[in-house]
Every structure is written in C-alpha cells, then in structure tokens.
Amino acid sequence: MLKRTNLIYIIGLILIVSFLVSCENSEEVIKNNYYLSLSGESKNWEVDSYEVVIKPDTFSAGNGKLTMKNDKEVTSHFFSIKVHAVINGRDEVVQGKSVTVTGGEENIAQTSIGTIEGGTYFKENGDPITLKDVSDIYMIIQWQDGNQDMEERVDLYNQKEKFSF
C-alpha cells in the first residue's frame, strides 16, 4: 500500500511540475504584446477608441471613431486622415484614409476610421519594436470647409506624458 501511495505522489508531483513549466513558457510567448486604446481632440475634432496593437510579428491600427465637435452634419468635397507614429525618432505614417467626392459632397461629421494590419516595424538591429520605441502617435485631419482647406492635428499618445519607463 505504501508503494502505491508513493507512486500517486510522484505522478502528482510530475503533473504539477509540468504545469508550472508550461505556464512559464506561455508567459514568454506574450511578453512583448501591447494594446493601446487612444483618444484625443483638437479644436474641431474628437477621436475615440483608436486602437494600436504591437506584437513581435504584427502591427495593427484603427477601429476608432472620428467625430466633428458641435456639428451633426458637415459636408465636404475632400477629407483625409493620416495617423503617424514616431518610432525610434522616425515619423512613420501607419494608416491613411481619404475621400474625394466629384459632383457632390459627403457628410464627414462622424467617420469610422477603419483598420490596417501588417507586419511589424523593426529596430535598426533587426529586433521588432516594443512600446518603448514609440514616442508619439498623432492624427492629421484635412478637409475642405467651403473653399477653404483645413488641417488639424490630434495628439493620441505621448510616451513622456503617459508612461515613465
């Protein structure tokens, strides 16, 4: 009877050690995954729930909502957004969207930004970037108000203001 009890304890110990080792390996897999949900505003625009996901093998951005403040309907012949990320000192356009309407106008007061996903960005040494490598994320919005071309910047993320590493 003593041998059988020892065997059960040994099998239990092996299962516990195996579980702990597999948990440790799982932690390694998700080590450098970052998810940001960003919001910001300018004089005329609000950006809400703009998402940035940084993983060792992919980079995605979007799913946000862009709304013009204090206006339910704003029409324009031209509308453009570009999202920039400053990565290791280099300003990169990570997402862009533009609409040009010929022979009419489109309501731009509320706009879904859409999403992009692709490969990740790399440091000079060949390693994938991490959140520490991203210093700023901002959006440039351009539109036409009557015959006047307009442009505003919405700051979404600044490393020095959000985190201290």
VOBA-1610 file (N, C-alpha, C; in pm, whole numbers, padded with zeros to 5 digits, always signed):
BEGIN
Met+00082-00119+00000Met+00000+00000+00000Met+00087+00126+00000Leu+00197+00124+00071Leu+00287+00238+00078Leu+00346+00269-00059Lys+00378+00166-00137Lys+00435+00187-00270Lys+00334+00255-00362Arg+00209+00217-00353Arg+00107+00276-00438Arg+00086+00424-00402Thr+00086+00458-00276Thr+00072+00596-00230Thr+00189+00680-00279Asn+00310+00624-00271Asn+00428+00696-00320Asn+00418+00719-00471Leu+00370+00620-00543Leu+00354+00632-00688Leu+00255+00744-00722Ile+00146+00752-00649Ile+00046+00858-00672Ile+00108+00995-00644Tyr+00185+01008-00536Tyr+00251+01135-00505Tyr+00352+01173-00613Ile+00426+01079-00663Ile+00526+01105-00766Ile+00457+01151-00895Ile+00350+01083-00935Ile+00276+01122-01055Ile+00216+01262-01037Gly+00160+01289-00921Gly+00105+01421-00891Gly+00211+01529-00898Leu+00328+01500-00842Leu+00438+01595-00845Leu+00485+01623-00988Ile+00491+01519-01070Ile+00531+01534-01211Ile+00428+01621-01285Leu+00301+01600-01260Leu+00197+01680-01324Leu+00204+01826-01282Ile+00228+01851-01155Ile+00239+01989-01106Ile+00360+02059-01168Val+00474+01992-01172Val+00595+02050-01231Val+00574+02075-01380Ser+00511+01982-01449Ser+00483+02002-01592Ser+00393+02122-01615Phe+00292+02137-01531Phe+00201+02251-01542Phe+00276+02382-01520Leu+00358+02388-01418Leu+00434+02510-01388Leu+00531+02544-01500Val+00596+02446-01558Val+00688+02470-01668Val+00612+02522-01790Ser+00495+02467-01820Ser+00417+02513-01935Ser+00364+02654-01912Cys+00330+02690-01789Cys+00288+02826-01759Cys+00402+02924-01780Glu+00520+02887-01742Glu+00637+02973-01760Glu+00663+02996-01909Asn+00649+02894-01991Asn+00669+02909-02135Asn+00561+02996-02198Ser+00437+02987-02150Ser+00329+03069-02203Ser+00356+03216-02177Glu+00414+03248-02064Glu+00445+03386-02031Glu+00546+03444-02130Glu+00639+03367-02175Glu+00738+03412-02273Glu+00671+03450-02405Val+00570+03376-02446Val+00507+03397-02576Val+00441+03535-02583Ile+00381+03582-02475Ile+00308+03709-02479Ile+00388+03825-02419Lys+00516+03810-02407Lys+00600+03909-02339Lys+00593+04048-02401Asn+00601+04062-02531Asn+00608+04193-02595Asn+00484+04225-02678Asn+00365+04198-02625Asn+00241+04235-02690Asn+00183+04357-02620Tyr+00147+04460-02698Tyr+00096+04583-02640Tyr-00034+04621-02708Tyr-00133+04660-02627Tyr-00262+04706-02677Tyr-00288+04845-02621Leu-00315+04940-02708Leu-00347+05076-02667Leu-00484+05114-02720Ser-00566+05173-02637Ser-00692+05233-02681Ser-00678+05382-02655Leu-00672+05461-02763Leu-00633+05600-02753Leu-00747+05694-02789Ser-00747+05809-02726Ser-00844+05914-02755Ser-00773+06048-02752Gly-00827+06144-02823Gly-00770+06278-02823Gly-00863+06373-02894Glu-00828+06503-02888Glu-00912+06601-02955Glu-00830+06721-02998Ser-00886+06790-03097Ser-00831+06917-03145Ser-00942+07022-03135Lys-00924+07133-03200Lys-01025+07239-03194Lys-01161+07192-03247Asn-01161+07118-03359Asn-01287+07079-03424Asn-01318+06930-03420Trp-01222+06845-03379Trp-01239+06701-03392Trp-01214+06628-03261Glu-01283+06513-03245Glu-01259+06420-03135Glu-01232+06282-03194Val-01130+06216-03142Val-01100+06077-03180Val-01124+05993-03056Asp-01199+05885-03073Asp-01231+05799-02960Asp-01202+05654-02995Ser-01143+05583-02902Ser-01120+05437-02910Ser-01032+05397-03029Tyr-00933+05477-03061Tyr-00839+05439-03166Tyr-00744+05335-03108Glu-00734+05219-03173Glu-00657+05107-03119Glu-00525+05089-03193Val-00421+05063-03116Val-00291+05026-03171Val-00249+04897-03102Val-00214+04796-03181Val-00168+04669-03128Val-00028+04643-03185Ile+00068+04626-03094Ile+00206+04600-03133Ile+00242+04461-03081Lys+00277+04373-03176Lys+00322+04237-03142Lys+00455+04214-03212Pro+00530+04115-03169Pro+00659+04090-03235Pro+00648+04063-03385Asp+00532+04011-03431Asp+00520+03977-03573Asp+00415+04059-03648Thr+00334+04141-03578Thr+00232+04222-03646Thr+00218+04359-03581Phe+00166+04452-03660Phe+00131+04586-03613Phe-00005+04617-03672Ser-00100+04657-03588Ser-00231+04695-03642Ser-00275+04826-03576Ala-00356+04901-03649Ala-00404+05030-03601Ala-00541+05057-03661Gly-00627+05122-03583Gly-00758+05163-03634Gly-00871+05135-03538Asn-00988+05109-03596Asn-01112+05083-03524Asn-01163+05200-03445Gly-01110+05317-03466Gly-01155+05433-03390Gly-01270+05504-03458Lys-01320+05605-03387Lys-01431+05685-03438Lys-01387+05831-03435Leu-01406+05900-03545Leu-01371+06041-03560Leu-01500+06121-03570Thr-01515+06220-03481Thr-01637+06298-03477Thr-01603+06447-03475Met-01673+06524-03558Met-01657+06668-03555Met-01736+06722-03436Lys-01673+06807-03357Lys-01738+06865-03239Lys-01849+06961-03281Asn-01958+06960-03207Asn-02066+07058-03219Asn-02135+07062-03354Asp-02114+06963-03438Asp-02182+06960-03568Asp-02233+06820-03596Lys-02361+06811-03632Lys-02420+06682-03668Lys-02398+06652-03815Glu-02386+06757-03897Glu-02367+06736-04040Glu-02270+06839-04094Val-02162+06789-04151Val-02062+06873-04216Val-02031+06806-04349Thr-02049+06878-04457Thr-02023+06820-04587Thr-01896+06879-04646Ser-01828+06797-04724Ser-01702+06839-04784Ser-01678+06762-04912His-01602+06824-05004His-01560+06757-05127His-01439+06668-05103Phe-01364+06699-04997Phe-01238+06629-04971Phe-01222+06607-04821Phe-01172+06489-04787Phe-01149+06454-04646Phe-01034+06354-04641Ser-00940+06376-04548Ser-00824+06287-04539Ser-00778+06276-04394Ile-00740+06154-04356Ile-00675+06135-04226Ile-00546+06057-04248Lys-00445+06092-04173Lys-00320+06017-04170Lys-00279+06003-04025Val-00251+05879-03986Val-00206+05853-03850Val-00055+05830-03855His+00015+05905-03774His+00160+05898-03767His+00203+05837-03635Ala+00311+05760-03640Ala+00376+05710-03518Ala+00524+05745-03529Val+00578+05804-03424Val+00720+05834-03421Val+00788+05715-03353Ile+00861+05637-03435Ile+00923+05513-03390Ile+01074+05530-03397Asn+01139+05524-03282Asn+01284+05544-03274Asn+01328+05671-03346Gly+01250+05779-03327Gly+01286+05908-03383Gly+01242+05930-03528Arg+01189+05828-03593Arg+01144+05840-03733Arg+00992+05851-03738Asp+00943+05950-03809Asp+00799+05971-03824Asp+00748+05881-03937Glu+00663+05785-03901Glu+00607+05689-03998Glu+00456+05708-04009Val+00403+05711-04130Val+00258+05710-04150Val+00215+05565-04140Val+00134+05534-04038Val+00094+05394-04015Val-00046+05365-04068Gln-00124+05470-04095Gln-00257+05449-04152Gln-00301+05575-04223Gly-00372+05558-04332Gly-00426+05672-04405Gly-00559+05639-04468Lys-00641+05741-04483Lys-00772+05724-04546Lys-00809+05859-04607Ser-00856+05858-04731Ser-00902+05984-04790Ser-01023+05958-04878Val-01106+06061-04887Val-01227+06055-04968Val-01232+06183-05050Thr-01249+06167-05180Thr-01270+06280-05270Thr-01402+06256-05342Val-01491+06352-05334Val-01622+06340-05397Val-01629+06436-05515Thr-01659+06381-05632Thr-01674+06466-05750Thr-01824+06485-05776Gly-01863+06608-05800Gly-02003+06636-05831Gly-02093+06635-05710Gly-02041+06647-05593Gly-02124+06650-05472Gly-02038+06663-05348Glu-02100+06639-05234Glu-02030+06645-05107Glu-02070+06527-05021Glu-01987+06495-04922Glu-02015+06385-04830Glu-02014+06437-04688Asn-02106+06383-04607Asn-02111+06420-04465Asn-01991+06357-04394Ile-01908+06440-04333Ile-01787+06390-04265Ile-01793+06409-04113Ala-01909+06447-04059Ala-01921+06478-03917Ala-01889+06358-03829Gln-01923+06239-03873Gln-01889+06116-03799Gln-01831+06017-03899Thr-01708+05972-03869Thr-01638+05884-03961Thr-01578+05767-03887Ser-01600+05649-03940Ser-01531+05530-03889Ser-01394+05525-03956Ile-01292+05503-03876Ile-01155+05516-03928Ile-01110+05393-04007Gly-01161+05277-03977Gly-01114+05155-04043Gly-00989+05101-03976Thr-00938+04990-04026Thr-00825+04922-03962Thr-00723+04878-04066Ile-00598+04882-04027Ile-00490+04824-04108Ile-00417+04723-04021Glu-00366+04620-04084Glu-00283+04523-04013Glu-00176+04476-04109Gly-00057+04464-04057Gly+00053+04419-04139Gly+00167+04370-04053Gly+00280+04353-04116Gly+00399+04312-04043Gly+00442+04420-03947Thr+00526+04384-03855Thr+00569+04479-03753Thr+00677+04572-03807Tyr+00709+04672-03730Tyr+00821+04761-03758Tyr+00942+04706-03683Phe+01061+04731-03738Phe+01183+04676-03679Phe+01280+04785-03639Lys+01356+04757-03535Lys+01465+04845-03493Lys+01582+04826-03590Glu+01681+04913-03579Glu+01799+04902-03666Glu+01873+04770-03648Asn+01867+04711-03528Asn+01937+04585-03503Asn+01858+04463-03552Gly+01738+04486-03609Gly+01658+04376-03663Gly+01554+04321-03567Asp+01554+04365-03442Asp+01453+04321-03346Asp+01322+04395-03371Pro+01208+04331-03342Pro+01080+04401-03356Pro+01068+04512-03252Ile+00995+04617-03287Ile+00978+04728-03193Ile+00892+04685-03074Thr+00906+04760-02965Thr+00820+04747-02848Thr+00758+04883-02823Leu+00673+04893-02724Leu+00609+05020-02693Leu+00712+05125-02652Lys+00822+05083-02594Lys+00927+05178-02554Lys+00986+05251-02674Asp+00975+05193-02793Asp+01031+05255-02914Asp+00938+05358-02977Val+00815+05365-02931Val+00715+05457-02988Val+00704+05578-02895Ser+00742+05695-02946Ser+00737+05814-02860Ser+00609+05895-02878Asp+00551+05896-02997Asp+00430+05975-03023Asp+00342+05903-03125Ile+00212+05922-03109Ile+00115+05881-03211Ile+00018+05998-03225Tyr-00003+06042-03349Tyr-00094+06155-03372Tyr-00163+06138-03507Met-00273+06211-03524Met-00352+06205-03646Met-00359+06344-03709Ile-00338+06350-03840Ile-00356+06473-03916Ile-00486+06459-03995Ile-00576+06555-03975Ile-00705+06555-04043Ile-00708+06675-04138Gln-00740+06649-04263Gln-00753+06755-04363Gln-00892+06746-04424Trp-00954+06861-04445Trp-01085+06864-04508Trp-01105+07000-04571Gln-01211+07011-04649Gln-01245+07135-04714Gln-01369+07192-04647Asp-01361+07316-04603Asp-01475+07385-04544Asp-01511+07499-04638Gly-01612+07475-04720Gly-01642+07570-04828Gly-01529+07566-04929Asn-01464+07678-04951Asn-01349+07683-05042Asn-01217+07686-04966Gln-01224+07671-04835Gln-01103+07680-04753Gln-01052+07541-04715Asp-00922+07518-04740Asp-00860+07393-04698Asp-00825+07402-04549Met-00863+07300-04473Met-00843+07299-04328Met-00752+07182-04290Glu-00677+07199-04181Glu-00593+07091-04130Glu-00579+07106-03979Glu-00594+06993-03909Glu-00575+06992-03765Glu-00501+06866-03724Arg-00433+06877-03610Arg-00358+06765-03553Arg-00426+06722-03422Val-00445+06590-03407Val-00499+06534-03283Val-00390+06445-03223Asp-00341+06485-03106Asp-00241+06403-03037Asp-00311+06289-02965Leu-00263+06166-02990Leu-00325+06047-02932Leu-00238+05982-02824Tyr-00107+05991-02838Tyr-00017+05925-02743Tyr+00115+05999-02739Asn+00163+06023-02619Asn+00297+06077-02599Asn+00360+06000-02486Gln+00468+05931-02515Gln+00532+05843-02418Gln+00568+05914-02288Lys+00618+06035-02298Lys+00660+06108-02178Lys+00543+06146-02090Glu+00426+06172-02151Glu+00307+06208-02073Glu+00234+06087-02016Lys+00238+05974-02087Lys+00160+05856-02046Lys+00233+05765-01950Phe+00360+05739-01979Phe+00435+05640-01902Phe+00573+05692-01872Ser+00632+05638-01769Ser+00775+05661-01747Ser+00839+05524-01731Phe+00923+05490-01825Phe+00987+05357-01828Phe+01117+05361-01751
//
